Amino acid sequence: MATTSEIASPGGAGAPGATAIWRRYLELTKPKVVALITFTAVVGTLLSSPGLPPLDALIWGNLGIALASGCAATINHVLDRRIDEQMSRTRARPLPTGQLNERQALVFAAVLGMTAMAILSFLVNLLTAALTFLSLIGYAVVYTVWLKRATSQNIVIGGAAGAAPPVLGWAAVTNTIDPNALLLFLIIFVWTPPHFWALAIARRDEYARAGIPMLPVTHGVEHTRLHVLLYTVLLVIVTLMPFLTRMSGLLYLVVALGLNAGFLYYAFALKITARQELPMRVFKFSVSYLMWLFAALLADHYLMTQVG
């Protein structure tokens, strides 16, 4: 990633090449976040039918969801530019460093968003398009513009937008909002607070300087550690529901119990110790946790299909 000192005037000796520019636009989409979002959407798509879902729904549905997620992320970059300039984690992003300007980012977001809506509306179904649009607005506008700056419960309320992808993927196949898809939504919704609050503890001082009322800033680190633990306990309960409702079988249950044991270990350690590296370790583990949990749902689904 180029630093500010590496950026020269357009056309100069140090002018960025096409590859560098492409990478900066890609960075606006938050590709790691979008990859996880798209993965949960793909899982929702595959879980929606006993065998393989229709190929067009699988491909076009998840492409549209991924593009819409990239659009929302890009808008988030624009709206959070001044905050990003004040935080070490984000000040090297393309907009704070001047590698791209706001107009370029907004045009890019518009292209992504319109392409996503066209794909979902004409090649998938209108329900998926409408739900995806609502999720996009929920994250890019409601959360970023209002909730993030208004309340310490911002990530709890705003987490609904980030929890939607499995429902979107499911709807791409069935054109319905299925109760099992809503269970996947609930898992991500409950997972989001302990995931993000662990990061917020690690970056508390930066959020305070930026004037963002994250829970560690408004209520203190100890209070936040307790809530990470409480939400983790709630997450353990919620993640047992696919097995209890017979949506999944023993393979998922075994993996979920193992992952939950790991998450509880980290959450308890975070609560009772003040080790500086723990918040980021919890944050990183939570990402792997969600990925493996959804992978277990998928593997169990096809195992049950074969057994059945």
Secondary structure, 3 states (H helix, E strand, C coil): CCCHHHCCCCCCCCCCCHHHHHHHHHHHCCHHHHHHHHHHHHHHHHHCCCCCCCHHHHHHHHHHHHHHHHHHHHHHHHHCHHHHHCCCCCCCCCCCCCCCCHHHHHHHHHHHHHHHHHHHHHHHCHHHHHHHHHHHHHHHHHHHHHHHHHCCCHHHHHHHHHCCHHHHHHHHHHCCCCHHHHHHHHHHHHHHHHHHHHHHHHCHHHHHHHCCCCHHHHHCHHHHHHHHHHHHHHHHHHHCHHHHCCCCCHHHHHHHHHHHHHHHHHHHHHHHCCCCCHHHHHHHHHHHHHHHHHHHHHHHHHHHHHHC
